[in-house]
């Protein structure tokens, strides 16, 4: 396990809150997996909610992985540009997933 990091954000104690929320997501995800079968027919709005959740969690995970590992490419030399792109990506719906710009040296 790695040491705690300050990722240059003012609310340095929100890691605990996010971890608690992720535990709830994990519990709900497990419950849905147990509840559903592969051939079940579910309403489109349910599929949409799960799809959007997956997309937004994926964007958050990719960003934090890149930020923690220090592998962010900064478009035009500005970190804010990438952060704004990712925020837009996380809040837009119905669009094809974008690819996070990572520098894999």
URFENTA-V969832 format. One record per residue. N is the residue number from 1. PHI is phi in degrees with one decimal (999 if undefined). PSI is psi as a letter, one per 30 degrees, with the letter a starting at -180 (999 if undefined). OMEGA is omega as a letter, one per 40 degrees, with the letter a starting at -180 (NA if undefined). Layout:
n-><N	N>
phi-><PHI	PHI>
psi-><PSI	PSI>
omega-><OMEGA	OMEGA>
This chain:
n-><1	2	3	4	5	6	7	8	9	10	11	12	13	14	15	16	17	18	19	20	21	22	23	24	25	26	27	28	29	30	31	32	33	34	35	36	37	38	39	40	41	42	43	44	45	46	47	48	49	50	51	52	53	54	55	56	57	58	59	60	61	62	63	64	65	66	67	68	69	70	71	72	73	74	75	76	77	78	79	80	81	82	83	84	85	86	87	88	89	90	91	92	93	94	95	96	97	98	99	100	101	102	103	104	105>
phi-><999	-85.0	-73.2	-63.3	-127.7	-94.2	-90.6	65.8	-124.9	-65.3	-88.7	-73.2	-100.7	-80.7	-60.2	-64.2	-64.2	-63.4	-62.1	-64.8	-65.1	-65.6	-63.1	-65.3	-61.9	-61.6	-63.9	-65.9	-63.0	-63.4	-63.8	-64.7	-60.8	-70.9	-74.2	-98.3	-112.0	-56.4	-91.8	-66.3	-100.4	-119.9	-60.9	-58.7	-65.9	-68.9	-59.1	-61.2	-60.5	-68.2	-63.1	-64.2	-60.5	-61.9	-60.9	-68.4	-66.3	-63.0	-62.9	-61.7	-65.4	-61.8	-62.4	-65.8	-59.0	-67.7	-63.5	-67.0	-84.0	74.4	-106.4	-78.1	-86.2	-100.7	-56.0	55.3	74.9	-121.3	-62.7	-58.8	-60.0	-67.9	-62.6	-65.0	-61.6	-68.7	-63.7	-61.1	-63.3	-72.0	-99.6	-83.6	-127.9	76.1	-101.1	-64.8	-59.4	-87.5	-108.4	-69.3	-83.7	-121.8	-106.2	-96.1	-74.8>
psi-><k	l	l	k	k	j	g	h	k	e	i	f	g	f	e	e	e	e	e	e	e	e	e	e	e	e	e	e	e	e	e	e	e	e	e	l	l	e	g	k	k	l	k	e	e	e	e	e	e	e	e	e	e	e	e	e	e	e	e	e	e	e	e	e	e	e	e	e	f	g	g	k	k	j	k	g	g	k	e	e	e	e	e	e	e	e	e	e	e	f	f	l	l	g	l	k	k	l	k	k	j	k	j	i	999>
omega-><a	i	i	a	i	a	i	i	a	a	a	a	a	i	i	a	i	i	i	i	i	i	i	i	i	i	a	i	i	i	i	i	i	a	a	i	a	a	i	i	a	i	i	a	i	i	i	i	a	i	i	i	i	a	a	i	i	i	i	a	i	a	a	i	a	a	a	a	i	a	i	i	a	i	a	i	a	i	a	i	a	i	i	i	a	i	i	a	a	a	i	a	i	i	i	a	i	i	i	i	i	i	a	i	NA>
